[in-house]
């Protein structure tokens, strides 16, 4: 996946009225990983995890991609 837009992730989570803990549980990842994504410590998540988070949020995984970095190597 392209780099994750950490602001888009947070906005989508809040729009879904989920805490970080709830999102982690629904996506099958750790809350520490959700915090790392939102905090920008991890910006290039594994595709399977990004897909799980997108599904948990009810959005397309492309909505989480950082458009400013999509073409970066």
C-alpha positions, -999 to +999 in steps of 0.1 A: +000+000+000+010+036-004+019+055+027-010+060+050-026+094+056-026+095+094-051+123+095-075+104+072-073+074+095-081+095+125-109+113+108-124+080+096-122+065+130-138+094+147-165+095+120-173+059+128-175+068+165-148+043+174-121+046+200-086+034+191-092+003+212-125-005+194-109-001+160-080-023+169-104-050+182-126-048+150-096-049+127-077-076+146-046-055+153-032-041+185-041-008+199-004+001+199-004-003+161-034+019+157-017+045+179+015+042+159-004+047+126-023+077+139+008+092+154+028+088+122+053+063+136+042+038+110+032+053+077+035+022+054+013-005+069+012-040+056-016-043+030-035-070+049-036-048+080-046-017+060-074-037+044-086-049+078-087-014+092-105-001+061-131-029+064-135-021+101-142+015+093-165+007+064-143+026+039-122+018+009-085+012+016-077+039-010-093+064+014-065+058+038-037+065+013-016+096+015-022+113-019+010+134-015+032+103-013+014+078-035+040+080-062+070+080-039+094+050-040 
